Amino acid sequence: PARGGMGEAFVASHEARARGGVGLAVLEIASVHPASPADLAAWDDRILEGYARLLPRLHAHGTRVFQQLWHGGHHAAPLDGGPPWSASEVPSGALGLVPHAMTPGEIALVVQGFAAAARRCRDAGLDGVELHFAHGYLVGQFLSPLTNRRDDAWGGSFEKRLRFAREVLAA
């Protein structure tokens, strides 16, 4: 893993795989918003420096590079010490913390965070992105009736629970 960014060990590891013939490298999760920290921060322009070191070394071997974009929802504790963000106040089995049910404004911030992170990836020269909607992270928390107990435009019926995912994809 990156452990704080795309240092030389991270780049060299991916380059060794590319040299060995890997056709597609999907980089580990990169956070799209500070409320969900990860070793790679796609919400921060400083990630572009890492891509500038990594991409030429992988592309030189014909390897395509995708970035996995992610928000952990109630599985990620914000660096500011506040509660995790989620669809509803359903605790994570992993952290045991009761999350903050996101406001419509926070939902919009995260949707725009996914879009801005994807633009950073495109502008840096990545070949694509993978949107992480699985494994019970934020998008999955909106989709599931177990973790989405909202009674607004993002909760209730399947169609309403699907709204967040559709907004991310459209953005």
GICOR-V315729 format. One record per helix or strand of 3 or more residues. SS is the DSSP state (alpha for helix, beta for strand). FROM is the first residue (numbers start at 1). TO is the last residue. If there is no record, write none. Layout:
SS;FROM;TO
SS;FROM;TO
//
This chain:
alpha;8;19
beta;24;31
alpha;47;59
beta;64;70
alpha;73;75
alpha;104;124
beta;128;131
alpha;138;143
alpha;158;161
alpha;163;170
//
